[in-house]
Amino acid sequence: MSSSSSILIVDSSPLMRNTVAHRLRDAGYTVHGASDTAEAMELLEGAAVDAVILELQLRDGSGLELLRTLRHDALFKVLPVIIYTQADDAKQIKQAARLKASAVLHKDRTDFEEILEAVQRQLPHRKSDRGTSRNPEVGKNGSNGAAPHKARGRATVGGRKSAH
């Protein structure tokens, strides 16, 4: 793992988001958290993100809609997205696979080591070769300063324009 690898955790549960974030930070990753799709898109525009850990059931919509948005945007098309969900709906899991989710992990059947292994498989010795972030606030929050995968202003999630 490169010390500059940055993970975005998108989960409506602060407890789950903070628990996983704490463990990932202990493993040497820079971690950002978002509680919903709008916040996730805002962070993706302003923070260097090398992978996303995504819950399918979010308070403002479906994680699948966020995944679909990412896969239809050239800047995010290959961004690794690991589904880490309570959802046990086979139809949703199949949709995530069709949208090229990097991995699907079920919260009630996965321990942290499996999450860490999934992240490491997506970011093996990956070094960021991007420039600096366009958002000066990012560096103040512990970002590595590398330019993020950036969404363009046209990005929408679930038919809504993403927050800026």
LUMBATOR-539092 format. One record per atom (N, C-alpha, C, O): x, y, z; residue number from 1; residue in three letters; atom name. Coordinates in pm, whole numbers. Layout:
REM residues N
px py pz num residu atome
X Y Z NUM ALA CA .
...
This chain:
REM residues 164
px py pz num residu atome
83 -119 0 1 MET N .
0 0 0 1 MET CA .
87 124 0 1 MET C .
186 130 73 1 MET O .
53 220 -78 2 SER N .
120 349 -77 2 SER CA .
67 429 41 2 SER C .
-52 422 72 2 SER O .
154 506 105 3 SER N .
109 587 218 3 SER CA .
14 695 172 3 SER C .
-51 759 256 3 SER O .
3 719 43 4 SER N .
-86 822 -7 4 SER CA .
-224 768 -47 4 SER C .
-307 844 -96 4 SER O .
-249 640 -26 5 SER N .
-379 585 -64 5 SER CA .
-488 639 27 5 SER C .
-474 641 149 5 SER O .
-595 683 -35 6 SER N .
-704 748 35 6 SER CA .
-835 675 7 6 SER C .
-865 641 -108 6 SER O .
-912 652 113 7 ILE N .
-1037 577 103 7 ILE CA .
-1153 666 145 7 ILE C .
-1143 739 243 7 ILE O .
-1262 661 71 8 LEU N .
-1387 728 108 8 LEU CA .
-1485 621 155 8 LEU C .
-1514 527 81 8 LEU O .
-1535 635 278 9 ILE N .
-1637 544 330 9 ILE CA .
-1771 616 324 9 ILE C .
-1786 725 381 9 ILE O .
-1868 556 254 10 VAL N .
-2000 615 241 10 VAL CA .
-2099 522 312 10 VAL C .
-2130 413 264 10 VAL O .
-2147 568 428 11 ASP N .
-2238 488 510 11 ASP CA .
-2318 583 598 11 ASP C .
-2261 674 658 11 ASP O .
-2448 563 607 12 SER N .
-2534 649 688 12 SER CA .
-2513 629 836 12 SER C .
-2550 715 916 12 SER O .
-2456 519 876 13 SER N .
-2432 490 1018 13 SER CA .
-2299 550 1063 13 SER C .
-2193 505 1020 13 SER O .
-2304 651 1151 14 PRO N .
-2178 709 1200 14 PRO CA .
-2093 605 1274 14 PRO C .
-1971 607 1264 14 PRO O .
-2157 516 1347 15 LEU N .
-2082 414 1420 15 LEU CA .
-2003 325 1324 15 LEU C .
-1884 301 1345 15 LEU O .
-2069 276 1220 16 MET N .
-2002 189 1122 16 MET CA .
-1893 265 1049 16 MET C .
-1781 215 1033 16 MET O .
-1925 386 1003 17 ARG N .
-1829 468 929 17 ARG CA .
-1705 495 1015 17 ARG C .
-1593 480 967 17 ARG O .
-1725 536 1139 18 ASN N .
-1613 570 1227 18 ASN CA .
-1532 447 1267 18 ASN C .
-1409 455 1277 18 ASN O .
-1597 335 1288 19 THR N .
-1526 212 1325 19 THR CA .
-1434 168 1213 19 THR C .
-1316 139 1236 19 THR O .
-1487 161 1092 20 VAL N .
-1406 119 977 20 VAL CA .
-1297 223 949 20 VAL C .
-1184 187 918 20 VAL O .
-1332 351 959 21 ALA N .
-1233 457 934 21 ALA CA .
-1117 447 1033 21 ALA C .
-1001 459 993 21 ALA O .
-1147 425 1158 22 HIS N .
-1043 413 1260 22 HIS CA .
-947 299 1226 22 HIS C .
-825 314 1233 22 HIS O .
-1004 185 1191 23 ARG N .
-921 68 1160 23 ARG CA .
-836 92 1035 23 ARG C .
-720 53 1030 23 ARG O .
-895 156 933 24 LEU N .
-819 185 810 24 LEU CA .
-708 286 837 24 LEU C .
-598 273 782 24 LEU O .
-735 386 920 25 ARG N .
-629 481 956 25 ARG CA .
-515 410 1028 25 ARG C .
-398 437 1003 25 ARG O .
-551 318 1118 26 ASP N .
-448 240 1187 26 ASP CA .
-364 159 1088 26 ASP C .
-247 131 1114 26 ASP O .
-424 121 976 27 ALA N .
-353 44 873 27 ALA CA .
-274 136 778 27 ALA C .
-209 87 685 27 ALA O .
-279 268 800 28 GLY N .
-198 360 722 28 GLY CA .
-268 434 610 28 GLY C .
-203 505 533 28 GLY O .
-399 420 599 29 TYR N .
-473 488 493 29 TYR CA .
-522 625 539 29 TYR C .
-546 646 658 29 TYR O .
-537 716 445 30 THR N .
-608 841 469 30 THR CA .
-755 809 444 30 THR C .
-789 747 344 30 THR O .
-842 852 535 31 VAL N .
-983 814 525 31 VAL CA .
-1072 937 531 31 VAL C .
-1052 1027 613 31 VAL O .
-1172 940 443 32 HIS N .
-1275 1042 442 32 HIS CA .
-1407 970 464 32 HIS C .
-1422 854 426 32 HIS O .
-1503 1038 525 33 GLY N .
-1633 977 548 33 GLY CA .
-1745 1061 493 33 GLY C .
-1739 1184 495 33 GLY O .
-1848 995 443 34 ALA N .
-1968 1062 394 34 ALA CA .
-2089 983 442 34 ALA C .
-2087 860 444 34 ALA O .
-2195 1055 479 35 SER N .
-2314 988 530 35 SER CA .
-2421 968 424 35 SER C .
-2519 897 447 35 SER O .
-2404 1031 307 36 ASP N .
-2504 1017 202 36 ASP CA .
-2441 1044 65 36 ASP C .
-2323 1078 54 36 ASP O .
-2521 1029 -39 37 THR N .
-2468 1041 -175 37 THR CA .
-2422 1183 -207 37 THR C .
-2320 1202 -273 37 THR O .
-2497 1283 -160 38 ALA N .
-2459 1421 -189 38 ALA CA .
-2325 1455 -125 38 ALA C .
-2239 1516 -189 38 ALA O .
-2307 1416 0 39 GLU N .
-2181 1441 68 39 GLU CA .
-2067 1363 1 39 GLU C .
-1955 1413 -10 39 GLU O .
-2096 1242 -43 40 ALA N .
-1994 1161 -112 40 ALA CA .
-1947 1232 -240 40 ALA C .
-1827 1240 -266 40 ALA O .
-2040 1282 -319 41 MET N .
-2002 1349 -444 41 MET CA .
-1922 1475 -414 41 MET C .
-1828 1507 -487 41 MET O .
-1959 1548 -309 42 GLU N .
-1885 1668 -272 42 GLU CA .
-1741 1632 -233 42 GLU C .
-1647 1700 -274 42 GLU O .
-1725 1526 -156 43 LEU N .
-1591 1483 -117 43 LEU CA .
-1511 1434 -236 43 LEU C .
-1390 1459 -245 43 LEU O .
-1576 1363 -327 44 LEU N .
-1506 1315 -446 44 LEU CA .
-1454 1431 -531 44 LEU C .
-1352 1419 -599 44 LEU O .
-1526 1543 -528 45 GLU N .
-1481 1660 -604 45 GLU CA .
-1366 1733 -537 45 GLU C .
-1290 1802 -605 45 GLU O .
-1351 1718 -405 46 GLY N .
-1253 1799 -337 46 GLY CA .
-1146 1725 -260 46 GLY C .
-1061 1788 -197 46 GLY O .
-1148 1594 -262 47 ALA N .
-1049 1517 -187 47 ALA CA .
-991 1407 -275 47 ALA C .
-1061 1351 -360 47 ALA O .
-866 1377 -254 48 ALA N .
-802 1269 -329 48 ALA CA .
-859 1137 -279 48 ALA C .
-848 1105 -161 48 ALA O .
-920 1061 -368 49 VAL N .
-981 933 -330 49 VAL CA .
-932 825 -426 49 VAL C .
-944 839 -548 49 VAL O .
-876 719 -369 50 ASP N .
-825 607 -448 50 ASP CA .
-920 489 -450 50 ASP C .
-909 402 -537 50 ASP O .
-1014 483 -355 51 ALA N .
-1113 375 -349 51 ALA CA .
-1229 421 -262 51 ALA C .
-1216 510 -178 51 ALA O .
-1344 357 -283 52 VAL N .
-1466 387 -207 52 VAL CA .
-1516 259 -142 52 VAL C .
-1517 153 -205 52 VAL O .
-1557 270 -16 53 ILE N .
-1629 162 52 53 ILE CA .
-1772 214 66 53 ILE C .
-1794 318 127 53 ILE O .
-1868 142 9 54 LEU N .
-2003 195 -9 54 LEU CA .
-2110 102 46 54 LEU C .
-2115 -17 13 54 LEU O .
-2197 157 130 55 GLU N .
-2318 89 177 55 GLU CA .
-2425 109 71 55 GLU C .
-2435 217 13 55 GLU O .
-2504 7 44 56 LEU N .
-2611 20 -56 56 LEU CA .
-2732 95 -4 56 LEU C .
-2803 159 -81 56 LEU O .
-2756 90 126 57 GLN N .
-2873 154 186 57 GLN CA .
-2831 283 254 57 GLN C .
-2777 282 365 57 GLN O .
-2856 394 186 58 LEU N .
-2819 526 238 58 LEU CA .
-2944 607 268 58 LEU C .
-3050 583 210 58 LEU O .
-2932 704 358 59 ARG N .
-3050 779 400 59 ARG CA .
-3108 867 291 59 ARG C .
-3227 898 294 59 ARG O .
-3027 909 194 60 ASP N .
-3080 996 89 60 ASP CA .
-3094 924 -45 60 ASP C .
-3113 989 -148 60 ASP O .
-3085 793 -44 61 GLY N .
-3101 720 -170 61 GLY CA .
-3023 591 -167 61 GLY C .
-2980 543 -62 61 GLY O .
-3007 537 -282 62 SER N .
-2944 408 -296 62 SER CA .
-2795 422 -327 62 SER C .
-2755 505 -409 62 SER O .
-2716 340 -261 63 GLY N .
-2575 333 -296 63 GLY CA .
-2556 289 -440 63 GLY C .
-2457 323 -504 63 GLY O .
-2653 212 -491 64 LEU N .
-2646 170 -632 64 LEU CA .
-2653 291 -724 64 LEU C .
-2586 293 -828 64 LEU O .
-2732 390 -689 65 GLU N .
-2740 511 -771 65 GLU CA .
-2606 584 -772 65 GLU C .
-2563 635 -876 65 GLU O .
-2541 590 -656 66 LEU N .
-2409 651 -651 66 LEU CA .
-2310 572 -736 66 LEU C .
-2232 629 -812 66 LEU O .
-2313 440 -722 67 LEU N .
-2224 355 -803 67 LEU CA .
-2252 374 -952 67 LEU C .
-2158 384 -1032 67 LEU O .
-2377 380 -990 68 ARG N .
-2414 403 -1131 68 ARG CA .
-2360 537 -1180 68 ARG C .
-2306 546 -1290 68 ARG O .
-2373 641 -1098 69 THR N .
-2321 773 -1133 69 THR CA .
-2171 768 -1156 69 THR C .
-2120 824 -1253 69 THR O .
-2101 701 -1067 70 LEU N .
-1956 690 -1080 70 LEU CA .
-1917 616 -1207 70 LEU C .
-1824 656 -1276 70 LEU O .
-1987 508 -1237 71 ARG N .
-1952 426 -1354 71 ARG CA .
-1985 494 -1487 71 ARG C .
-1930 458 -1591 71 ARG O .
-2074 593 -1484 72 HIS N .
-2109 664 -1607 72 HIS CA .
-2029 793 -1625 72 HIS C .
-2049 866 -1722 72 HIS O .
-1938 820 -1533 73 ASP N .
-1853 938 -1542 73 ASP CA .
-1712 891 -1576 73 ASP C .
-1655 810 -1503 73 ASP O .
-1656 942 -1683 74 ALA N .
-1524 896 -1728 74 ALA CA .
-1416 912 -1620 74 ALA C .
-1322 833 -1614 74 ALA O .
-1429 1012 -1535 75 LEU N .
-1329 1034 -1432 75 LEU CA .
-1337 932 -1318 75 LEU C .
-1239 913 -1245 75 LEU O .
-1451 868 -1301 76 PHE N .
-1470 773 -1192 76 PHE CA .
-1493 630 -1239 76 PHE C .
-1510 539 -1158 76 PHE O .
-1494 611 -1368 77 LYS N .
-1531 481 -1425 77 LYS CA .
-1450 364 -1368 77 LYS C .
-1505 256 -1347 77 LYS O .
-1322 385 -1342 78 VAL N .
-1237 277 -1292 78 VAL CA .
-1205 290 -1143 78 VAL C .
-1125 212 -1090 78 VAL O .
-1264 386 -1076 79 LEU N .
-1243 403 -932 79 LEU CA .
-1291 277 -860 79 LEU C .
-1408 240 -874 79 LEU O .
-1205 210 -783 80 PRO N .
-1249 90 -712 80 PRO CA .
-1359 123 -610 80 PRO C .
-1344 214 -528 80 PRO O .
-1469 48 -617 81 VAL N .
-1579 65 -523 81 VAL CA .
-1608 -71 -460 81 VAL C .
-1646 -166 -528 81 VAL O .
-1588 -77 -329 82 ILE N .
-1614 -199 -252 82 ILE CA .
-1747 -182 -182 82 ILE C .
-1765 -90 -102 82 ILE O .
-1841 -270 -213 83 ILE N .
-1971 -266 -146 83 ILE CA .
-1955 -336 -12 83 ILE C .
-1909 -450 -5 83 ILE O .
-1994 -266 95 84 TYR N .
-1990 -321 231 84 TYR CA .
-2127 -290 291 84 TYR C .
-2152 -179 336 84 TYR O .
-2215 -390 291 85 THR N .
-2356 -361 313 85 THR CA .
-2427 -457 407 85 THR C .
-2386 -571 425 85 THR O .
-2535 -408 467 86 GLN N .
-2629 -488 543 86 GLN CA .
-2727 -555 448 86 GLN C .
-2785 -659 480 86 GLN O .
-2747 -495 332 87 ALA N .
-2846 -544 236 87 ALA CA .
-2815 -688 198 87 ALA C .
-2701 -724 170 87 ALA O .
-2919 -768 196 88 ASP N .
-2902 -908 158 88 ASP CA .
-2992 -940 39 88 ASP C .
-3031 -1055 17 88 ASP O .
-3024 -837 -38 89 ASP N .
-3111 -848 -153 89 ASP CA .
-3029 -893 -275 89 ASP C .
-2944 -820 -324 89 ASP O .
-3057 -1014 -322 90 ALA N .
-2981 -1071 -434 90 ALA CA .
-2988 -982 -558 90 ALA C .
-2890 -972 -632 90 ALA O .
-3101 -918 -580 91 LYS N .
-3117 -830 -697 91 LYS CA .
-3021 -711 -687 91 LYS C .
-2957 -674 -786 91 LYS O .
-3010 -651 -568 92 GLN N .
-2918 -538 -551 92 GLN CA .
-2772 -582 -568 92 GLN C .
-2692 -510 -628 92 GLN O .
-2740 -698 -516 93 ILE N .
-2603 -749 -527 93 ILE CA .
-2568 -774 -673 93 ILE C .
-2457 -743 -717 93 ILE O .
-2662 -830 -750 94 LYS N .
-2640 -853 -893 94 LYS CA .
-2622 -721 -967 94 LYS C .
-2537 -710 -1055 94 LYS O .
-2703 -620 -930 95 GLN N .
-2689 -488 -993 95 GLN CA .
-2551 -430 -964 95 GLN C .
-2487 -373 -1053 95 GLN O .
-2505 -444 -840 96 ALA N .
-2373 -393 -804 96 ALA CA .
-2265 -463 -888 96 ALA C .
-2170 -400 -934 96 ALA O .
-2280 -593 -907 97 ALA N .
-2184 -668 -989 97 ALA CA .
-2188 -619 -1135 97 ALA C .
-2084 -603 -1198 97 ALA O .
-2308 -596 -1188 98 ARG N .
-2321 -546 -1325 98 ARG CA .
-2257 -408 -1341 98 ARG C .
-2205 -373 -1447 98 ARG O .
-2261 -330 -1232 99 LEU N .
-2201 -196 -1234 99 LEU CA .
-2052 -200 -1200 99 LEU C .
-1989 -97 -1176 99 LEU O .
-1997 -321 -1199 100 LYS N .
-1854 -343 -1178 100 LYS CA .
-1805 -299 -1041 100 LYS C .
-1699 -237 -1029 100 LYS O .
-1883 -333 -937 101 ALA N .
-1832 -315 -801 101 ALA CA .
-1708 -402 -789 101 ALA C .
-1705 -514 -841 101 ALA O .
-1607 -355 -722 102 SER N .
-1481 -427 -710 102 SER CA .
-1494 -550 -621 102 SER C .
-1427 -651 -644 102 SER O .
-1580 -541 -520 103 ALA N .
-1604 -651 -427 103 ALA CA .
-1737 -625 -357 103 ALA C .
-1781 -510 -348 103 ALA O .
-1800 -731 -308 104 VAL N .
-1922 -717 -229 104 VAL CA .
-1900 -793 -99 104 VAL C .
-1875 -914 -99 104 VAL O .
-1908 -720 12 105 LEU N .
-1891 -778 144 105 LEU CA .
-2016 -751 227 105 LEU C .
-2071 -641 222 105 LEU O .
-2061 -850 301 106 HIS N .
-2179 -835 387 106 HIS CA .
-2132 -803 528 106 HIS C .
-2049 -875 583 106 HIS O .
-2184 -698 587 107 LYS N .
-2141 -653 720 107 LYS CA .
-2152 -763 825 107 LYS C .
-2063 -778 909 107 LYS O .
-2259 -839 821 108 ASP N .
-2280 -939 926 108 ASP CA .
-2196 -1065 905 108 ASP C .
-2194 -1153 992 108 ASP O .
-2128 -1076 791 109 ARG N .
-2047 -1195 764 109 ARG CA .
-1902 -1163 732 109 ARG C .
-1830 -1248 680 109 ARG O .
-1859 -1040 761 110 THR N .
-1725 -996 724 110 THR CA .
-1655 -935 844 110 THR C .
-1713 -853 915 110 THR O .
-1530 -975 867 111 ASP N .
-1453 -909 972 111 ASP CA .
-1362 -804 907 111 ASP C .
-1352 -796 785 111 ASP O .
-1297 -724 991 112 PHE N .
-1217 -614 938 112 PHE CA .
-1104 -662 848 112 PHE C .
-1072 -597 749 112 PHE O .
-1045 -775 881 113 GLU N .
-934 -826 799 113 GLU CA .
-978 -848 655 113 GLU C .
-900 -825 562 113 GLU O .
-1101 -892 635 114 GLU N .
-1152 -912 498 114 GLU CA .
-1171 -778 426 114 GLU C .
-1147 -768 306 114 GLU O .
-1214 -676 500 115 ILE N .
-1227 -542 441 115 ILE CA .
-1088 -493 399 115 ILE C .
-1069 -445 288 115 ILE O .
-993 -507 489 116 LEU N .
-857 -462 461 116 LEU CA .
-799 -536 341 116 LEU C .
-735 -475 256 116 LEU O .
-820 -667 333 117 GLU N .
-772 -745 218 117 GLU CA .
-837 -697 88 117 GLU C .
-769 -688 -14 117 GLU O .
-967 -666 92 118 ALA N .
-1035 -617 -29 118 ALA CA .
-976 -483 -73 118 ALA C .
-955 -461 -192 118 ALA O .
-949 -395 23 119 VAL N .
-888 -266 -10 119 VAL CA .
-748 -288 -68 119 VAL C .
-713 -229 -170 119 VAL O .
-670 -372 -4 120 GLN N .
-534 -397 -51 120 GLN CA .
-531 -458 -192 120 GLN C .
-441 -428 -270 120 GLN O .
-629 -543 -223 121 ARG N .
-636 -599 -359 121 ARG CA .
-662 -491 -462 121 ARG C .
-616 -501 -576 121 ARG O .
-736 -387 -424 122 GLN N .
-768 -280 -518 122 GLN CA .
-657 -177 -529 122 GLN C .
-647 -107 -630 122 GLN O .
-573 -167 -426 123 LEU N .
-470 -64 -424 123 LEU CA .
-330 -120 -399 123 LEU C .
-258 -66 -315 123 LEU O .
-291 -225 -467 124 PRO N .
-159 -283 -439 124 PRO CA .
-48 -188 -484 124 PRO C .
-32 -162 -603 124 PRO O .
27 -138 -389 125 HIS N .
142 -52 -416 125 HIS CA .
108 61 -512 125 HIS C .
194 107 -588 125 HIS O .
-16 105 -510 126 ARG N .
-62 211 -598 126 ARG CA .
-12 345 -548 126 ARG C .
-32 381 -432 126 ARG O .
52 418 -635 127 LYS N .
97 552 -599 127 LYS CA .
17 652 -679 127 LYS C .
-14 632 -797 127 LYS O .
-14 760 -613 128 SER N .
-91 865 -678 128 SER CA .
2 945 -769 128 SER C .
111 987 -728 128 SER O .
-41 966 -893 129 ASP N .
39 1046 -985 129 ASP CA .
-39 1170 -1026 129 ASP C .
-16 1229 -1132 129 ASP O .
-133 1208 -941 130 ARG N .
-217 1322 -974 130 ARG CA .
-157 1449 -914 130 ARG C .
-73 1443 -825 130 ARG O .
-201 1563 -964 131 GLY N .
-153 1692 -914 131 GLY CA .
-220 1729 -783 131 GLY C .
-277 1643 -716 131 GLY O .
-215 1857 -746 132 THR N .
-273 1898 -619 132 THR CA .
-423 1920 -631 132 THR C .
-476 1944 -740 132 THR O .
-490 1911 -517 133 SER N .
-635 1929 -511 133 SER CA .
-670 2073 -544 133 SER C .
-593 2164 -515 133 SER O .
-785 2093 -604 134 ARG N .
-830 2229 -631 134 ARG CA .
-898 2288 -509 134 ARG C .
-932 2406 -510 134 ARG O .
-920 2210 -406 135 ASN N .
-987 2255 -285 135 ASN CA .
-884 2278 -176 135 ASN C .
-828 2181 -124 135 ASN O .
-856 2405 -137 136 PRO N .
-753 2432 -37 136 PRO CA .
-788 2379 101 136 PRO C .
-699 2360 183 136 PRO O .
-914 2353 129 137 GLU N .
-955 2301 258 137 GLU CA .
-917 2154 274 137 GLU C .
-907 2105 387 137 GLU O .
-897 2082 165 138 VAL N .
-871 1939 173 138 VAL CA .
-746 1910 253 138 VAL C .
-748 1823 339 138 VAL O .
-638 1980 227 139 GLY N .
-514 1956 297 139 GLY CA .
-527 1977 448 139 GLY C .
-455 1914 525 139 GLY O .
-618 2064 490 140 LYS N .
-638 2090 631 140 LYS CA .
-702 1972 702 140 LYS C .
-692 1962 825 140 LYS O .
-766 1884 629 141 ASN N .
-835 1771 690 141 ASN CA .
-758 1641 676 141 ASN C .
-816 1534 690 141 ASN O .
-631 1648 648 142 GLY N .
-549 1528 643 142 GLY CA .
-538 1462 508 142 GLY C .
-492 1348 499 142 GLY O .
-579 1529 402 143 SER N .
-565 1470 269 143 SER CA .
-419 1469 229 143 SER C .
-338 1543 283 143 SER O .
-388 1384 134 144 ASN N .
-250 1374 88 144 ASN CA .
-214 1481 -13 144 ASN C .
-98 1488 -55 144 ASN O .
-307 1566 -55 145 GLY N .
-277 1673 -147 145 GLY CA .
-279 1633 -293 145 GLY C .
-265 1719 -380 145 GLY O .
-297 1505 -322 146 ALA N .
-305 1462 -461 146 ALA CA .
-441 1500 -516 146 ALA C .
-540 1502 -443 146 ALA O .
-445 1529 -644 147 ALA N .
-573 1567 -704 147 ALA CA .
-667 1447 -705 147 ALA C .
-625 1335 -732 147 ALA O .
-792 1470 -675 148 PRO N .
-888 1361 -667 148 PRO CA .
-940 1320 -803 148 PRO C .
-921 1389 -902 148 PRO O .
-1005 1205 -804 149 HIS N .
-1094 1178 -916 149 HIS CA .
-1199 1287 -901 149 HIS C .
-1262 1296 -796 149 HIS O .
-1221 1369 -1002 150 LYS N .
-1312 1482 -987 150 LYS CA .
-1437 1462 -1070 150 LYS C .
-1431 1422 -1187 150 LYS O .
-1551 1489 -1009 151 ALA N .
-1678 1486 -1081 151 ALA CA .
-1695 1619 -1151 151 ALA C .
-1653 1723 -1099 151 ALA O .
-1754 1616 -1265 152 ARG N .
-1787 1740 -1334 152 ARG CA .
-1921 1790 -1281 152 ARG C .
-1997 1713 -1222 152 ARG O .
-1950 1916 -1300 153 GLY N .
-2072 1976 -1249 153 GLY CA .
-2199 1908 -1294 153 GLY C .
-2304 1927 -1232 153 GLY O .
-2194 1830 -1400 154 ARG N .
-2314 1766 -1452 154 ARG CA .
-2351 1639 -1378 154 ARG C .
-2458 1583 -1402 154 ARG O .
-2265 1593 -1291 155 ALA N .
-2290 1466 -1222 155 ALA CA .
-2418 1473 -1140 155 ALA C .
-2441 1570 -1067 155 ALA O .
-2498 1371 -1151 156 THR N .
-2619 1364 -1071 156 THR CA .
-2624 1229 -1004 156 THR C .
-2567 1131 -1052 156 THR O .
-2695 1225 -893 157 VAL N .
-2715 1101 -820 157 VAL CA .
-2866 1087 -803 157 VAL C .
-2931 1173 -745 157 VAL O .
-2920 978 -854 158 GLY N .
-3064 954 -841 158 GLY CA .
-3147 1062 -906 158 GLY C .
-3258 1091 -859 158 GLY O .
-3096 1123 -1014 159 GLY N .
-3172 1224 -1085 159 GLY CA .
-3156 1364 -1026 159 GLY C .
-3211 1460 -1080 159 GLY O .
-3081 1376 -916 160 ARG N .
-3058 1507 -853 160 ARG CA .
-2916 1551 -883 160 ARG C .
-2823 1469 -885 160 ARG O .
-2900 1680 -906 161 LYS N .
-2766 1733 -925 161 LYS CA .
-2692 1722 -793 161 LYS C .
-2747 1753 -688 161 LYS O .
-2567 1678 -799 162 SER N .
-2490 1661 -676 162 SER CA .
-2460 1797 -614 162 SER C .
-2451 1898 -683 162 SER O .
-2446 1795 -481 163 ALA N .
-2416 1917 -408 163 ALA CA .
-2274 1963 -436 163 ALA C .
-2184 1881 -457 163 ALA O .
-2253 2093 -438 164 HIS N .
-2116 2147 -458 164 HIS CA .
-2076 2227 -340 164 HIS C .
-1965 2280 -337 164 HIS O .
